[in-house]
Amino acid sequence: MNHLSNKTAIVTGASSGIGAATARALAARGANVVAAALDDEGLTALVSELRASGHAAVSCVTDVTSLEDTKRLAQFAVETYGSVDILVNNAGLMLFSNWLDVAVEDWNAMIDVNIKGYLNTIAAVLPLMIERKSGQILNMDSVAGHQVGAAAGVYSATKFFVQAMTESMRKELGVHHGIRASTISPGVINTGWADKVNDPEGRKAARALNEIAIAPEDISRAVLYALDQPANVTVNDLIISPTRQDW
C-alpha cells in the first residue's frame, strides 16, 4: 500500500544531492513535492524534470536560516496543494576543521543551517500539522550524530542536537498529537560536499573519505521506507552507510 500518494512534502536542500534524490523518489510515489533551496537554477531544473515525467512539483527559493523564509515556504505549500503533510529537513552543511584552526565562521555556518535551519522549518509547519493532528517530520541526521570524529566536532554536535530534538519530538508530538518524527543517519555520501570544505587539511580528509561514498539515491530509498508507513508506525532512526565504512 502506498501511504505517500497525494501527500504534500516539503524537501529542503532539494536542488542537489540527497534532497534532489528524495524529491524524485517522493514524486515517483505520487507525492506533491515542494522543493526548497537557495539554488534557484538547481530547483528550476529539478522541477522541470519532475513535471516532464508527469509528477506534481513546485519550487520555492528558501533560506532556512530565516524564519520569515520558512514561514513563507509553508504558506506557499498550503496555497499550492492545500496542506503540508511531510517535512524533510535536509538542508545542511558539513565543514571539517581541526580545533587549532579556530574556524569560527564554519562553526557558526553549521549551527545556523544544521540547527537553526531545522528549527525554523519545524516552527513553520508544526502549527499546520497540530491543527490537522497528523504529519511527518523527517530530520536528516548523520552517523556523526552517533559518534564523533576528531576534525568533525562541531558538525557532530549539530547532528547530536538533531538526534536529541527528534527524540523529544517523538515523545511529545507523536504520543500526544499523532505527528511522527524520524531521523535518517547517512554515512559517507557522494554529494559533492568534499569540495565545499574550506579548511585545506579538512578538504584533504574529506576527499579521502569520499572514495568509499555511496549515492544519494541509496539514502532516498531509506527516506521512502521511513515515510511510507501507516499512521500507527514510526521509524525512529535508520543508519545507512557504505559497506566499507568502518565507523
Secondary structure, DSSP 8 states (H G I E B T S, - for coil): --S-TT-EEEEESTTSHHHHHHHHHHHHTT-EEEEEES-HHHHHHHHHHHHHTT--EEEEE--TT-HHHHHHHHHHHHHHHS---EEEE---------GGG--HHHHHHHIIIIIIIHHHHHHHHHHHHHHHT-EEEEEE--GGGTS--TT-HHHHHHHHHHHHHHHHHIIIIIHHH-EEEEEEEE-SB-SSGGGG--SHHHHHHHHHHGGG-B-HHHHHHHHHHHHSS-TT----EEEE--TT---
